[in-house]
Amino acid sequence: MRKRIMTVVSVILIICLVSAISVFGVNFYMIHSADKYVLSLEEVQKLEDVDCILILGCLVKNGDTPSKMLQDRLTVGISLYKLGVAPKIIMSGDHGTKEYDEVNTMKNYAIEKQVREDDIFMDHAGFSTYESMYRARDIFSAKKIVIITQGYHLYRAVYDARKLGIEAYGVMSDLHQYGKALYNTARESAARCKDFIWCIFKPEPTYLGDRISLAGSGNVTNG
């Protein structure tokens, strides 16, 4: 009986060790693959023919107030727009219900900061990083983009986009320190493993739809 228990414990320990090595390997590979495409503010201004700046959504408070993390993403993205890095912005986030709306909150914030309304497109079904990149490619026909999010999240976003065939670059928006740093790091480690698999099999996102030209007015995405 004791020998059987020891065998089971050994198998469990081996499985845990292999799983830990796999998670570490995927995370290292994804960060290493994307790192050269993460640019400084000075470097990103040297890019040419960028289709759009893609700002990834996150928590909105009280229905219409960007969280500090989201506000920092918007601040950096809007700054790059005003510097002429790209002529259009895509706000990609969760608008799965009437009660929770990241993208209109993001658009309204940008308009308050003097971004032209016509230049702001909303992706209402950016429910995940992978889906945001897939829809940027298939809905908005984006071929060359600059992604804005915090550093811990940026490597996965750039990796996903490039695996989907987009010439993607990233700029970090870490303007402050944020709470739940350990939680965010652990969650991101798991999410990298999930997206690593998704980028192999390339499943369709929750929603697709008709193509929307970035050459037109962003108001076609109002809703």
Secondary structure as UniProt FT lines:
FT   HELIX           2..35
FT   TURN            36..37
FT   HELIX           41..44
FT   TURN            45..46
FT   STRAND          52..56
FT   STRAND          60..61
FT   TURN            62..64
FT   STRAND          65..66
FT   HELIX           68..82
FT   TURN            83..84
FT   STRAND          89..92
FT   HELIX           102..112
FT   TURN            113..114
FT   HELIX           117..119
FT   STRAND          120..123
FT   HELIX           129..138
FT   STRAND          144..149
FT   HELIX           151..163
FT   TURN            164..165
FT   STRAND          167..172
FT   HELIX           181..201
FT   TURN            214..215
FT   HELIX           218..221
//
